[in-house]
Amino acid sequence: MAEKAKTVDEYLSRLDPAYRAELERIRALVRELVQDTEETISYGMPTLKYRGRALVYFTASQKHLSFYPSSWAIGELRERLADYKTTEHAIQFTPETPLPTDLIEELVRVHVREIDADRQ
């Protein structure tokens, strides 16, 4: 069994180039949108934290990528996510069917709003 990544860079370095490029795009986009984030690995996934709380997780599986912006954001924007497989907490996609930049931004803004409101 391979040793788990200890940093986001280490996690990303192990991925297929197409998967890595898409997750690096998301990472850069979220960091640009919310500049006071902290990177960590949580639950084995790259995580961007905001105000000490997980803002987003993103990960690669064998057949898809997943973005975890919060159940609140997914619920609020459910109609915009109709073309993607979703769970309560995650949105699944592939490099061939990536999440649009404006949708990622909106999902992140919803979660920032909820964190700022101290929603638990």
C-alpha positions in Angstrom: 0.0 0.0 0.0 1.4 3.4 -1.0 2.1 5.9 1.7 -0.5 8.7 1.9 0.5 12.1 0.7 1.4 14.6 3.4 1.0 17.7 1.3 -1.3 18.9 -1.5 1.7 19.1 -3.9 2.7 15.6 -3.1 -0.9 14.4 -3.7 -1.1 16.1 -7.0 2.3 14.9 -8.2 1.1 11.3 -8.1 -1.8 11.9 -10.4 -2.3 11.3 -14.1 -1.4 14.6 -15.9 -5.0 15.3 -17.1 -6.4 14.8 -13.5 -3.5 16.8 -12.0 -4.1 19.7 -14.4 -7.8 19.9 -13.6 -7.3 19.7 -9.8 -4.5 22.3 -10.1 -6.9 24.6 -12.0 -9.5 24.2 -9.2 -6.9 24.8 -6.5 -5.6 28.0 -8.1 -9.2 29.2 -8.8 -10.3 28.8 -5.1 -7.0 30.3 -3.8 -7.5 33.3 -6.0 -11.1 33.7 -5.0 -10.4 33.3 -1.3 -6.9 34.4 -0.7 -6.6 33.6 3.0 -6.9 29.9 2.7 -4.6 27.3 4.2 -3.7 24.1 2.4 -3.7 20.7 4.2 -4.5 17.1 3.7 -7.7 16.0 5.5 -9.3 12.6 5.2 -6.6 11.8 2.7 -7.8 14.6 0.4 -6.3 18.0 -0.6 -8.2 20.5 1.5 -8.4 24.3 1.5 -9.3 25.7 4.8 -10.9 29.1 5.5 -11.1 30.6 9.0 -10.0 27.3 10.4 -12.7 25.3 8.7 -12.6 23.1 5.5 -13.8 25.2 2.6 -13.3 22.7 -0.2 -11.8 19.2 -0.7 -10.9 17.9 -4.1 -9.7 14.4 -5.1 -9.1 12.0 -7.9 -10.5 8.5 -8.2 -9.7 5.9 -10.9 -12.6 7.1 -13.2 -13.5 10.6 -12.0 -12.6 13.6 -10.0 -14.6 14.9 -7.0 -15.1 18.4 -5.6 -16.5 18.9 -2.1 -17.7 22.5 -1.7 -20.3 21.7 1.1 -23.7 20.2 1.3 -25.1 23.7 1.6 -23.6 24.9 -1.7 -24.6 21.7 -3.5 -28.2 22.1 -2.2 -28.4 25.7 -3.1 -27.1 25.2 -6.6 -28.6 21.8 -7.4 -30.3 23.0 -10.6 -26.9 24.1 -12.0 -25.4 20.7 -11.2 -28.0 18.7 -13.1 -25.4 17.5 -15.6 -23.1 16.1 -13.0 -23.4 13.1 -10.6 -23.7 14.5 -7.1 -23.9 13.1 -3.6 -24.9 15.1 -0.5 -21.3 16.4 -0.2 -19.6 15.8 -3.6 -19.7 16.6 -7.3 -18.2 14.1 -9.6 -16.7 15.1 -13.0 -13.9 14.3 -15.5 -11.3 16.3 -17.3 -13.5 15.8 -20.4 -16.5 17.3 -18.6 -15.0 19.8 -16.1 -16.8 22.0 -13.7 -17.1 25.5 -15.3 -15.1 28.2 -13.6 -18.2 30.3 -12.8 -19.9 27.3 -11.2 -16.9 26.6 -9.0 -16.8 30.3 -8.0 -20.4 30.3 -7.1 -20.1 27.1 -5.0 -17.2 28.5 -3.1 -18.9 31.8 -2.5 -21.9 30.0 -1.0 -19.7 28.1 1.4 -17.7 31.2 2.3 -21.0 33.0 3.1 -22.0 30.1 5.3 -18.7 29.9 7.1 -18.8 33.7 7.7 -22.3 33.3 9.1 -20.8 30.6 11.5 -23.3 28.0 10.2 -22.6 24.6 11.6 
